[in-house]
């Protein structure tokens, strides 16, 4: 490597490093100055070769050894070296405005250097020396190859490199074929050259071997690539079919969801209207039955009076059922107003409300300090009222009745808190647990434990509207525990 070539590499490296720290201010101008000096050095050297000039460039960093005057200029860089410096300097100057052309220049410089290396490998001087001019040295050729690769991989997402290293089937094909097309002829040519030098066969046979091997390698690469493309296209078609199937299912789901929401709204409106309209005639029946019972007691036989009492009792039971249906309908129609609430305070208020309705009983009520959650306070109060009322109802034969309102943290559910209402009542058979939360579903006879069978359905609807879940556990004769989980955020 000549001193001028070494200086040019230093200037190119400096320009490359300056550009790597940004393209503004003094770094940009410093990089441009270095590139301009390198390009000028290469251009002037080519002019010296073309017009047989001697501008003294060869002696800038050193003098020509004695005895070599008139011989091939020993300190002058090779014309291919000068051309490569022009290409790389120009590439650095235009890379921001024309990245594709800059990469073309860098690839050209790399190809010239690579041909020089091949010339040394195969003993072909025409690849590294033009006529009787100075040859491109092996270290110089290697330096050009490394510099060209560094430039190309500086911005691999743009220009020609973007097509090679991007994403997609075309890029995948380029990555598969490029090593084959690059290495196969090189390895094959080197092997055949060594065989010819060893006199295993003459040059004509070697050329024939090279042609045959090249055809076989190219055919194999094309077949392999076509198989991979076919497999990739098959995967793409399968993915598209699955995507279309998912879209079809989503469309069907949206239609059915819309139909279900409409049906639920119609059902809730119907339930609310019917329940509301039934209360007026029920009040009339109850009122006239009470008047008839009060004014005609002396005139009616005892069997008729008993029948009037049954009528009034059934009317009142029907009124309670309608009230529960109205409550059930309202829980679905009332908009949620979720905020952070104190469940312990709400549970204590609900317990006082429920205790105030019934007879004086021996009840041990325990309400723990419950952590806060995100819920609608009014609807959460309805949940506690129904669960505590349910516990009081099924502990009427217990002395004392024990009701415990608490909570637990289930593992793996850091975003939810599970609350429970536990009692020591009669319990239920777990085989029928799935019926507990259905409307009008009862696991005990009405004459044993009165009720309408709507309270737990109201609890389930409220919890589901909050995005939580509700369930129950029991052992017949040993009480029951009702759980519900709500989010903390």
C-alpha positions in Angstrom: 0.0 0.0 0.0 1.5 3.4 -1.0 1.7 6.3 1.4 -0.9 8.2 -0.6 -3.4 5.3 -0.4 -2.7 5.0 3.4 -3.4 8.8 3.8 -6.6 8.5 1.7 -7.8 5.6 3.9 -7.2 7.7 7.0 -9.2 10.6 5.6 -12.0 8.3 4.5 -12.1 6.7 8.0 -12.2 10.2 9.6 -15.1 11.2 7.4 -17.0 8.0 8.2 -16.5 8.5 11.9 -17.6 12.2 11.7 -20.8 11.2 9.9 -21.5 8.6 12.6 -21.8 11.4 15.2 -24.3 13.4 13.3 -24.7 15.4 10.1 -24.7 18.9 11.5 -22.2 21.6 12.2 -18.5 21.2 12.0 -18.6 17.4 11.8 -20.6 17.6 8.6 -18.2 20.1 7.1 -15.1 18.2 8.3 -16.4 15.0 6.7 -17.0 16.8 3.4 -13.5 18.3 3.4 -12.0 14.8 4.0 -14.1 13.3 1.2 -13.2 16.1 -1.1 -9.4 15.6 -0.5 -9.7 11.9 -1.1 -11.7 12.4 -4.3 -9.2 15.0 -5.5 -6.3 12.7 -4.8 -7.9 9.9 -6.8 -8.9 12.1 -9.7 -5.5 13.7 -10.0 -3.9 10.3 -10.0 -6.1 9.1 -12.8 -5.2 12.3 -14.7 -1.5 11.5 -14.2 -2.0 8.0 -15.7 -4.2 9.3 -18.5 -2.0 12.1 -19.7 1.4 10.8 -18.5 1.7 13.8 -16.2 3.8 14.0 -13.0 2.2 16.4 -10.6 4.5 15.4 -7.7 1.6 13.7 -5.8 3.7 10.6 -5.5 6.4 12.4 -3.4 4.1 14.2 -1.0 4.7 11.6 1.8 7.9 10.1 0.5 10.6 10.2 -2.2 11.1 7.6 -4.9 14.0 5.2 -4.2 17.2 5.8 -6.1 17.7 3.7 -9.2 14.0 3.5 -10.0 13.7 6.7 -12.0 12.0 6.0 -15.3 10.6 2.8 -14.0 7.0 2.1 -13.0 6.1 4.8 -10.4 6.7 2.9 -7.2 4.9 5.4 -5.0 1.9 6.1 -7.2 -1.3 4.4 -6.2 -2.8 2.0 -8.8 -5.5 3.4 -11.1 -8.1 0.9 -9.7 -7.2 2.2 -6.2 -7.6 5.8 -7.3 -11.0 4.9 -8.9 -12.1 3.2 -5.7 -11.2 6.2 -3.6 -13.3 8.4 -6.0 -16.3 6.0 -5.7 -16.2 5.8 -1.9 -15.6 9.5 -1.3 -18.5 10.4 -3.6 -20.7 7.8 -1.9 -20.0 9.5 1.5 -20.8 12.9 0.0 -24.2 11.9 -1.5 -25.4 9.2 0.8 -28.0 11.4 2.6 -29.5 12.8 -0.7 -29.2 9.7 -2.9 -28.7 6.6 -0.7 -29.3 4.1 -3.6 -26.7 5.7 -5.8 -24.3 5.9 -2.9 -24.7 2.2 -2.3 -24.1 1.5 -6.0 -20.8 3.3 -5.8 -19.8 1.5 -2.6 -20.7 -1.9 -4.2 -18.7 -1.0 -7.3 -15.7 -0.2 -5.2 -16.1 -3.5 -3.2 -16.4 -5.5 -6.5 -13.3 -4.0 -7.9 -11.4 -4.8 -4.7 -12.9 -8.3 -4.6 -11.8 -9.0 -8.3 -8.3 -8.0 -7.3 -8.4 -10.6 -4.5 -9.7 -13.2 -6.9 -6.9 -12.3 -9.3 -4.3 -13.1 -6.6 -6.2 -16.3 -5.7 -6.4 -17.6 -9.3 -3.1 -16.0 -10.5 -4.9 -13.7 -13.0 -2.9 -10.5 -13.0 -5.4 -8.7 -15.2 -7.8 -8.6 -12.3 -5.5 -6.6 -10.0 -3.3 -4.7 -12.5 -4.2 -2.6 -15.5 -1.6 -3.0 -18.3 1.8 -2.0 -16.9 0.6 0.3 -14.2 1.0 -0.3 -10.5 -1.1 -3.3 -9.1 -3.7 -3.1 -6.3 -2.0 -4.7 -3.3 -3.8 -7.4 -1.3 -4.0 -5.3 1.9 -5.5 -2.4 -0.1 -8.1 -4.7 -1.7 -9.0 -6.1 1.7 -9.3 -2.6 3.2 -11.6 -1.5 0.3 -13.8 -4.6 0.9 -14.1 -3.9 4.6 -14.8 -0.2 4.0 -17.5 -1.0 1.4 -19.3 -3.4 3.8 -19.1 -0.9 6.6 -20.7 1.7 4.4 -23.4 -0.6 3.2 -24.4 -1.8 6.7 -24.4 1.8 8.1 -27.9 2.2 6.8 -29.2 -1.3 5.9 -32.8 -0.2 5.9 -32.5 2.1 2.9 -31.5 1.8 -0.8 -30.3 -1.5 -2.2 -29.6 -2.9 1.2 -33.2 -2.3 2.2 -34.3 -4.6 -0.5 -31.8 -7.3 0.6 -32.2 -7.1 4.3 -35.8 -6.0 4.6 -38.8 -8.2 5.4 -41.0 -10.2 3.0 -40.7 -13.1 0.5 -38.5 -11.1 -1.9 -36.0 -10.3 0.8 -36.0 -13.9 2.0 -35.3 -15.1 -1.5 -32.4 -12.6 -2.0 -30.8 -13.7 1.3 -31.0 -17.3 0.3 -29.7 -16.9 -3.3 -27.0 -14.3 -2.6 -24.6 -16.6 -0.7 -25.1 -19.3 -3.3 -24.6 -17.0 -6.2 -21.6 -15.5 -4.5 -19.7 -18.4 -3.0 -20.5 -21.2 -5.4 -18.7 -19.9 -8.5 -15.7 -18.8 -6.3 -15.3 -22.2 -4.6 -15.9 -24.0 -7.9 -13.5 -21.9 -9.8 -10.8 -22.2 -7.2 -11.1 -26.0 -7.0 -11.0 -26.4 -10.8 -8.0 -24.0 -11.1 -6.1 -26.1 -8.5 -7.0 -29.3 -10.4 -5.7 -27.8 -13.7 -2.5 -26.7 -12.0 -2.1 -30.2 -10.7 -2.6 -31.5 -14.3 -5.5 -33.6 -13.4 -7.1 -32.4 -16.6 -6.5 -29.6 -19.1 -8.1 -26.2 -19.3 -10.9 -27.1 -21.7 -12.1 -29.9 -19.5 -11.9 -27.5 -16.5 -14.1 -25.0 -18.3 -16.6 -27.7 -19.1 -16.6 -28.8 -15.4 -17.1 -25.2 -14.3 -20.1 -24.8 -16.7 -21.7 -28.1 -15.6 -21.2 -27.4 -11.9 -22.5 -23.8 -12.3 -25.7 -25.1 -14.0 -26.2 -27.8 -11.3 -25.7 -25.3 -8.5 -28.0 -22.7 -10.1 -30.7 -25.4 -10.8 -30.5 -26.7 -7.2 -30.7 -23.1 -5.8 -33.8 -22.4 -8.0 -35.5 -25.6 -7.0 -34.7 -25.1 -3.3 -35.9 -21.5 -3.4 -39.1 -22.4 -5.3 -39.9 -25.1 -2.7 -39.4 -22.6 0.1 -41.6 -20.0 -1.7 -44.3 -22.6 -2.2 -44.2 -23.5 1.5 -44.3 -19.9 2.5 -47.2 -19.2 0.1 -49.1 -22.2 1.6 -48.6 -20.8 5.1 -49.8 -17.4 3.9 -52.9 -18.9 2.4 -53.6 -20.9 5.5 -53.1 -17.7 7.6 -55.5 -15.8 5.3 -58.1 -18.5 5.6 -57.9 -18.5 9.3 -58.0 -14.7 9.4 -61.1 -14.8 7.2 -62.7 -17.4 9.4 -62.0 -15.4 12.5 -63.5 -12.3 10.8 -66.6 -14.3 9.8 -67.0 -15.5 13.4 -66.5 -12.0 14.7 -69.2 -10.7 12.3 -71.6 -13.5 13.4 -70.7 -12.8 17.1 -71.5 -9.1 16.6 -74.9 -9.9 15.0 -75.8 -12.4 17.7 -74.6 -10.0 20.5 -76.8 -7.3 19.0 -79.7 -9.6 18.8 -79.2 -10.8 22.4 -78.9 -7.3 23.7 -82.1 -6.3 21.9 -83.9 -9.4 23.2 -82.6 -8.7 26.8 -83.8 -5.0 26.5 -87.2 -6.1 25.3 -87.4 -8.8 28.0 -86.5 -6.3 30.7 -88.9 -3.7 29.4 -91.7 -6.4 29.3 -90.9 -7.6 32.8 -90.9 -4.1 34.2 -94.1 -3.2 32.4 -95.9 -6.4 33.4 -94.8 -6.2 37.0 -95.8 -2.6 37.3 -99.2 -3.1 35.6 -100.0 -6.2 37.8 -99.6 -4.3 41.1 -102.7 -2.2 40.7 -105.2 -5.1 40.3 -103.4 -7.0 43.1 -103.9 -4.0 45.4 -107.6 -4.0 44.5 -108.0 -7.7 45.2 -106.2 -7.4 48.5 -108.2 -4.3 49.5 -111.6 -5.7 48.7 -110.7 -9.0 50.3 -109.7 -7.1 53.5 -113.0 -5.1 53.5 -115.0 -8.2 52.9 -113.2 -10.0 55.7 -113.7 -7.1 58.2 -117.4 -6.3 57.3 -118.7 -9.8 56.8 -117.1 -11.7 59.5 -120.4 -12.3 61.3 -122.2 -13.2 58.1 -119.7 -15.7 56.6 -119.0 -19.2 57.7 -115.5 -20.0 59.0 -114.5 -21.8 55.8 -115.2 -18.7 53.8 -113.2 -16.5 56.2 -110.3 -19.0 55.9 -110.6 -18.8 52.1 -110.4 -15.0 52.3 -107.3 -15.3 54.4 -105.7 -17.6 51.9 -106.6 -15.1 49.1 -105.0 -12.2 50.9 -101.9 -14.2 51.8 -101.4 -15.3 48.2 -102.0 -11.8 46.9 -99.3 -10.5 49.3 -96.9 -13.3 48.2 -97.6 -12.3 44.6 -96.9 -8.6 45.5 -93.6 -9.6 47.0 -92.7 -11.6 43.9 -93.6 -8.6 41.7 -91.4 -6.3 43.9 -88.5 -8.7 43.5 -89.1 -8.9 39.7 -89.0 -5.1 39.6 -85.8 -5.0 41.6 -84.3 -7.6 39.2 -85.3 -5.6 36.2 -83.9 -2.3 37.7 -80.5 -3.9 38.4 -80.1 -4.5 34.6 -81.4 -1.0 33.6 -79.6 1.1 36.2 -76.4 2.6 34.9 -73.3 1.7 36.8 -71.6 4.4 38.8 -68.4 2.6 39.9 -66.0 4.2 42.4 -63.9 3.1 45.3 -66.2 2.1 48.1 -65.8 0.8 51.7 -67.5 -2.7 51.7 -67.4 -3.1 55.5 -69.5 0.1 56.1 -72.0 -1.0 53.4 -72.2 -4.5 54.9 -72.9 -3.2 58.4 -75.6 -0.9 57.1 -77.2 -3.8 55.2 -77.1 -6.0 58.3 -78.9 -3.3 60.3 -81.5 -3.0 57.6 -82.2 -6.7 57.4 -82.2 -7.2 61.2 -84.7 -4.4 61.5 -87.3 -6.3 59.4 -87.7 -9.5 61.3 -88.4 -10.8 64.8 -85.9 -10.6 67.6 -83.5 -13.5 67.3 -80.2 -14.5 68.8 -77.8 -13.7 66.0 -74.1 -13.3 66.2 -73.1 -11.0 63.3 -69.4 -10.5 62.5 -68.3 -8.0 59.8 -64.5 -7.9 59.2 -62.6 -4.9 58.1 -63.0 -5.4 54.4 -60.6 -3.9 51.9 -62.0 -1.3 49.4 -63.1 -2.2 45.9 -64.4 -0.6 42.7 -68.2 -0.9 42.7 -71.5 1.0 42.5 -72.3 1.6 46.2 -76.1 1.3 45.8 -75.9 -2.0 43.9 -73.3 -3.4 46.3 -75.6 -2.6 49.2 -78.3 -4.7 47.4 -75.8 -7.6 47.1 -75.1 -7.5 50.9 -78.8 -7.1 51.8 -79.8 -10.1 49.8 -76.9 -12.3 51.0 -77.4 -11.4 54.7 -81.2 -11.8 54.4 -80.6 -15.2 52.8 -78.3 -16.2 55.6 -80.8 -15.0 58.3 -83.6 -17.0 56.6 -81.8 -20.3 56.5 -80.5 -20.0 60.1 -83.9 -19.4 61.7 -83.6 -22.8 63.5 -80.1 -22.1 64.8 -79.5 -20.8 68.3 -77.5 -18.7 68.0 -77.4 -18.0 64.3 -73.9 -17.0 63.2 -73.2 -14.9 60.2 -69.7 -13.9 59.1 -68.9 -11.3 56.5 -65.3 -11.4 55.5 -62.8 -11.6 52.6 -59.8 -13.5 51.2 -57.1 -13.0 48.7 -57.0 -15.7 46.1 -53.5 -16.5 44.8 -52.9 -15.3 41.2 -55.7 -12.7 41.3 -54.0 -9.6 42.5 -56.5 -7.4 40.7 -59.6 -8.8 42.5 -60.8 -9.3 46.1 -63.1 -12.1 47.1 -65.7 -11.3 49.7 -68.0 -13.9 51.4 -71.0 -14.2 53.6 -70.9 -17.4 55.7 -73.7 -18.8 58.0 -74.3 -21.9 60.1 -77.7 -22.6 58.6 -79.2 -25.7 57.0 -76.9 -25.5 53.9 -77.7 -27.2 50.6 -76.7 -30.1 48.4 -73.7 -29.0 46.2 -75.1 -31.2 43.3 -77.8 -28.5 42.8 -75.4 -25.5 43.3 -75.9 -24.5 39.6 -79.6 -23.8 40.3 -79.0 -21.3 43.2 -78.7 -18.2 41.1 -81.5 -18.8 38.6 -84.7 -16.8 38.8 -87.5 -18.6 40.8 -85.1 -21.5 41.6 -85.4 -22.9 45.1 -83.7 -25.8 46.8 -86.1 -25.8 49.8 -89.9 -25.9 50.1 -91.7 -22.5 50.5 -93.4 -23.7 53.7 -90.0 -24.3 55.3 -88.2 -21.1 54.2 -90.4 -18.4 52.6 -89.1 -16.4 49.7 -89.5 -15.8 46.0 -86.3 -17.3 44.6 -85.2 -14.0 43.0 -82.7 -12.6 45.6 -79.7 -14.7 44.5 -80.5 -14.0 40.9 -80.3 -10.3 41.6 -76.9 -10.8 43.4 -75.6 -12.7 40.3 -76.7 -10.0 37.9 -75.2 -7.2 39.9 -71.8 -9.0 40.3 -71.7 -9.9 36.6 -72.4 -6.3 35.6 -69.4 -5.3 37.6 -67.2 -7.9 35.7 -66.9 -10.2 38.8 -68.1 -13.7 39.6 -70.2 -15.3 42.3 -70.4 -18.8 43.6 -71.4 -20.8 46.7 -70.1 -23.7 48.8 -72.0 -25.7 51.4 -72.2 -28.9 53.4 -75.9 -29.9 54.2 -76.6 -29.2 57.8 -73.4 -27.3 58.4 -74.2 -23.9 56.8 -73.3 -22.3 53.5 -70.8 -19.7 52.2 -71.5 -17.3 49.3 -68.5 -15.8 47.6 -68.3 -12.9 45.1 -65.2 -11.4 43.6 -64.8 -7.7 42.5 -62.0 -5.7 41.0 -59.9 -3.3 43.0 -59.3 -0.9 40.1 
